[in-house]
């Protein structure tokens, strides 16, 4: 297996609401997609949105998962100010701030928001290293 994630697919309860959140609210570039799914370019990988029940059926698992899903998506930024701005953008788009951005135990700065379906996103500044596509890395 090659060391990469090609796509992250989120099971959502309302596809159109989620498309508006990610496309219009967060400004992710939407790719041409069939009506039952939405794809967004993440600069090296894709984000897919698909009906929660349909995704569970496709995977052969129950769709009734509750509570913490055991993972969070992360979006790293180049400064604390960028984390704050991105959190404000997410909240204005309809996200629920779960943990306001703050200095954290590992020496960085981060906060969490939940999208309309409760998927957790961490917004983080890591002063020790850049995590992301090499062609977009800031000089640290």
N, C-alpha and C positions, 0 to 999 in steps of 0.2 A: 504494500500500500504506500502511495506517495504521501509525503507530509503536507497535506493541504485540506482545507474544508472548501468544497465547491459551492455548497448552498446550505443555508439554514432555513428550514421551512417551519413556520409557526402555524399551528392549528388555531383558527379564529372563529368566533361565534357569528360575526357579521362582516363579511368580506368587504363590502363597500365602505363601511365605517373605518375598517382598518386601512384600506387603501387611502382614504382621505387623511387619516392620521399620519401615515408614513410618507405619502406623496406630497400632500398639501401642507401638513403641519410641520413635519421634519425636513421636507425638501429632498427626499431621496428620489433619484431619477428612476422612473418606472420604465420598464422594458415592454415591448409588445407582448401581450399575454392573452391566452384564451379567456373567455368570460368567467370560468369557474376557478381561476387562480390568478395571482398577481405576482410578478417578478420585479425586483429592483436591483440595480447594479450597485455593488458595494466595493468597487475598486479592487477587483481581484477575486471576488466571490459574489454570490447572489443571495438575496433574501427572498424567500417565497412565502406567500400567504395563501392558505388553503383552508377550506371549511374544516372545523375541528372534527366533526363526525366523519367526514370523508377521509381525512388524514388518518384517523384512528382505524377506520375500516381498511384503508390501503395497507396499514402496518399490521393489521390483524390483532389489534388490542382494543380494550374497552375505552370509550370516549369520556367516561365519567370521572376522570382524574380531578382531584380536589387539592386545594392548598398549595404549598410550596412544591414546585416541580423539580427541584434539585439542581437547577442550573440558572445562570444569569448570562445574558449577552453583555459584552463590554465594548465600549467605544472610547479609545484613548485620544486625548487631546494634548496640545503642546504647552498649556499653562493652566493655572488655577482660574484665571479670568475666562479662558475658553470653556472650562468645565461649567462655570457659573452661567455663562451665556447660553450654552447648549441646554442646561437644565431649564432655564427660563423659556427657551424655544420649545422644549418638550412640554412644559406645563401649559404654555399658551396654546399648544396643539391639542391639548386634552389629556395629557399624561397626568397621573397621580404621583406626586413626589412622595417616595417611600422613606428616603433618608436624604436630607438636604446635604449639599456638598460641604465637606469639612476635612480638616487634616486627619489622617488615619494612621493607625499603629505602625504600618510598614514604611512610613516616611513620605507617602504621597498625599494626594488630595482626591477625594471621590465622593460621589453620591449616587443614589439609585432612584429610578422612576419605574412605574408600571405602565405599560401600554393599555389600550382599552380592553384587552383580554387578560390583563394581569401578568403578562410576560415581563420579567425584570430586566432592566437595562442598567448597567453601571456606566457612569461617565467618570473618567479617571484621568488624572495627570500623574505620570510617573517620572520624577526628576532624575531617576537613575538610568533609565533606558527607554528607548522608543519601541513600542509594540505596534506594528502596522507595516504596510507596504514600504519597502526601502526607498522607493522613489518619492515618497511623501514625508519622509522622516525629517523632523527639524534638527538643527545642529544642537546637540546636547554636550 
